Amino acid sequence: TAVGLLVFAMSTQDIRISGRLVGEKKAVSAAEAGAHSLSTTFNPFNMASNAVANVPVDSTNDPASQYSIGIPARPASGTALLPMTGYSQSGGQQWGQARYNAPITGSNTKYMSNVQVNLGLGYGPVEMTTTYR
């Protein structure tokens, strides 16, 4: 009986660990879907329009996997604009990319798993020299 209980306890523990790993992979996949969605629909002129909550990745096959996107913001440290090579023109104009950071949360409600990533975005080309005029 003791050996049977030991085998049962070990196998159920393996099943729980496997379930947790499946849930974490689904949460990471949902966060990746959120990153893809933000990178294709990013609007730097209306930051609040980029934020969404609890969007299902595949509402038909896996409605438990969802992503949420917070409001992108300029980075708290580092340069706000990065120069882009090949875009400079004569007359002193310099072009670059504006930097933004956006928090993205992927979750799976079936497995109760969450993953948060911070996505760095670049928008451009934008003229860098007019910001100092």
C-alpha positions in Angstrom: 0.0 0.0 0.0 2.8 2.4 0.9 4.5 1.8 -2.5 1.2 2.4 -4.3 0.6 5.7 -2.4 4.2 6.8 -3.2 3.7 6.1 -6.9 0.3 7.9 -6.9 1.8 11.0 -5.1 4.7 11.2 -7.5 2.6 10.8 -10.6 0.1 13.5 -9.5 2.9 15.9 -8.7 4.3 15.4 -12.2 0.8 16.1 -13.6 0.6 19.3 -11.6 4.0 20.5 -12.8 3.1 19.7 -16.4 -0.1 21.6 -16.0 1.7 24.6 -14.6 4.2 24.6 -17.5 1.4 24.4 -20.1 -0.3 27.4 -18.4 2.9 29.4 -18.4 3.6 28.6 -22.1 0.0 29.7 -22.9 0.5 32.9 -21.0 3.8 33.7 -22.8 2.1 33.0 -26.1 -0.7 35.4 -25.2 1.8 38.1 -24.3 3.6 37.5 -27.6 0.2 38.0 -29.4 -0.3 41.2 -27.5 3.2 42.4 -28.6 2.4 41.6 -32.2 -1.0 43.4 -31.9 0.6 46.5 -30.4 3.4 46.6 -33.0 1.0 46.5 -35.9 -1.6 49.0 -34.5 0.6 51.4 -32.4 -0.6 55.0 -32.5 1.9 57.5 -31.0 -0.6 60.4 -31.3 -3.2 58.8 -29.0 -1.4 56.7 -26.4 -4.6 55.8 -24.5 -6.0 54.2 -27.7 -3.2 51.5 -27.5 -4.4 50.2 -24.2 -6.6 47.1 -24.2 -7.7 44.6 -21.5 -8.4 40.9 -21.5 -8.4 40.4 -25.3 -8.7 36.7 -26.2 -6.0 35.4 -28.4 -8.2 32.8 -30.1 -11.8 33.1 -28.8 -13.0 30.0 -30.6 -10.3 27.5 -29.6 -8.7 28.9 -26.5 -10.8 31.7 -24.9 -8.8 31.3 -21.6 -5.6 32.8 -23.1 -5.8 36.6 -23.1 -3.6 39.6 -23.2 -3.7 43.1 -21.8 -1.7 46.1 -23.0 -1.0 49.1 -20.8 -0.6 52.7 -22.0 2.8 53.1 -23.7 5.0 55.9 -22.3 8.3 57.5 -22.9 11.2 55.7 -21.1 12.1 57.1 -17.7 15.8 56.9 -18.4 18.0 57.0 -21.5 17.5 59.0 -24.6 14.0 59.7 -25.9 15.1 59.8 -29.5 17.5 57.5 -31.3 19.2 58.7 -34.4 18.7 56.7 -37.6 21.5 56.4 -40.1 20.7 57.2 -43.7 17.9 59.7 -43.0 20.0 62.8 -42.4 19.7 65.5 -45.0 21.7 68.5 -45.8 20.8 71.7 -43.8 21.3 70.2 -40.4 18.2 68.0 -40.3 18.6 64.8 -38.3 16.0 62.0 -38.2 15.5 59.3 -35.7 13.0 57.1 -33.8 11.0 58.1 -30.8 11.3 55.5 -28.0 8.3 54.1 -26.0 7.8 51.3 -23.4 4.6 49.4 -23.1 3.6 46.8 -20.4 2.0 43.7 -21.8 0.4 41.0 -19.7 -0.4 37.5 -21.0 -2.6 35.3 -18.9 -4.4 32.0 -19.0 -7.5 31.8 -16.8 -7.8 28.0 -17.0 -4.3 27.4 -15.5 -4.3 30.7 -13.5 -1.0 31.8 -15.0 0.3 35.3 -15.7 3.4 36.7 -17.5 4.3 40.4 -17.8 6.7 41.7 -20.4 7.8 45.3 -21.1 7.9 45.9 -24.8 10.2 48.6 -26.2 8.9 50.3 -29.3 10.5 52.7 -31.8 8.4 55.1 -33.9 9.9 56.9 -36.8 11.4 58.4 -38.7 10.7 61.6 -36.8 12.7 64.8 -37.2 15.0 65.2 -34.2 16.2 68.7 -34.8 12.8 70.4 -34.5 12.4 69.2 -30.9 15.3 71.5 -30.0 14.1 74.6 -31.9 
